[in-house]
Amino acid sequence: MKNNKGVTLTSLIIYVIGMVIVVASISTLTTFFYKNIDTSAINDNTTTQYTKFLSYFTEEINNSNNRVVECKNNYIIFSSGNQYTYMEENKSIYKNKIKLCDNVEKCEFSYKYQDSNYIINIEFKSGKVDKTGKNMMTYTIKNGK
């Protein structure tokens, strides 16, 4: 009796065909997976910038000893010394002289006294984020001016 220890040409061809089928299946599944992902949503950082601006501004509003010193259409100054400014020339929002956001299409501040409270309204628009008109952000300050 002869004992064959080794890989024959037929078994080698079967192994190669099996590997090709496995690789083709994985590549097909990967292609379908990547087609279903919206890569523009991942690359769009306007939501990140909007969230960054809101976190700084909300922290400013929630400071108990803070009040509004001056408010114009494109800037607002607090008693803490911090100033939030929208520069239309380069479409950016700054906290003092540090840039918080860029590619902002619109950012308008307004400040008014209503129902025994001081109210700050912000109209903000950047990319997919549109907080203008009825959707504008509203903050109520109890300390006031």
ChimeraX attribute file (.defattr): number of C-alpha atoms within 10 A of each C-alpha:
attribute: neighborCount
match mode: 1-to-1
recipient: residues
	/A:1	3
	/A:2	4
	/A:3	5
	/A:4	7
	/A:5	6
	/A:6	7
	/A:7	8
	/A:8	9
	/A:9	9
	/A:10	8
	/A:11	11
	/A:12	11
	/A:13	11
	/A:14	11
	/A:15	12
	/A:16	11
	/A:17	11
	/A:18	12
	/A:19	12
	/A:20	12
	/A:21	12
	/A:22	11
	/A:23	10
	/A:24	12
	/A:25	12
	/A:26	11
	/A:27	12
	/A:28	10
	/A:29	10
	/A:30	11
	/A:31	11
	/A:32	10
	/A:33	10
	/A:34	10
	/A:35	9
	/A:36	8
	/A:37	10
	/A:38	9
	/A:39	10
	/A:40	8
	/A:41	11
	/A:42	8
	/A:43	8
	/A:44	12
	/A:45	17
	/A:46	19
	/A:47	14
	/A:48	11
	/A:49	19
	/A:50	19
	/A:51	13
	/A:52	14
	/A:53	18
	/A:54	14
	/A:55	12
	/A:56	13
	/A:57	15
	/A:58	12
	/A:59	10
	/A:60	17
	/A:61	19
	/A:62	14
	/A:63	11
	/A:64	11
	/A:65	10
	/A:66	18
	/A:67	20
	/A:68	21
	/A:69	14
	/A:70	13
	/A:71	17
	/A:72	12
	/A:73	13
	/A:74	17
	/A:75	19
	/A:76	21
	/A:77	18
	/A:78	17
	/A:79	14
	/A:80	13
	/A:81	10
	/A:82	16
	/A:83	19
	/A:84	23
	/A:85	24
	/A:86	25
	/A:87	16
	/A:88	14
	/A:89	6
	/A:90	11
	/A:91	15
	/A:92	18
	/A:93	25
	/A:94	18
	/A:95	19
	/A:96	13
	/A:97	11
	/A:98	10
	/A:99	14
	/A:100	18
	/A:101	21
	/A:102	18
	/A:103	16
	/A:104	21
	/A:105	15
	/A:106	20
	/A:107	22
	/A:108	18
	/A:109	19
	/A:110	16
	/A:111	21
	/A:112	13
	/A:113	13
	/A:114	9
	/A:115	6
	/A:116	9
	/A:117	15
	/A:118	18
	/A:119	18
	/A:120	20
	/A:121	16
	/A:122	22
	/A:123	18
	/A:124	20
	/A:125	19
	/A:126	20
	/A:127	13
	/A:128	11
	/A:129	13
	/A:130	14
	/A:131	16
	/A:132	16
	/A:133	10
	/A:134	7
	/A:135	11
	/A:136	14
	/A:137	15
	/A:138	12
	/A:139	15
	/A:140	17
	/A:141	19
	/A:142	14
	/A:143	12
	/A:144	17
	/A:145	16
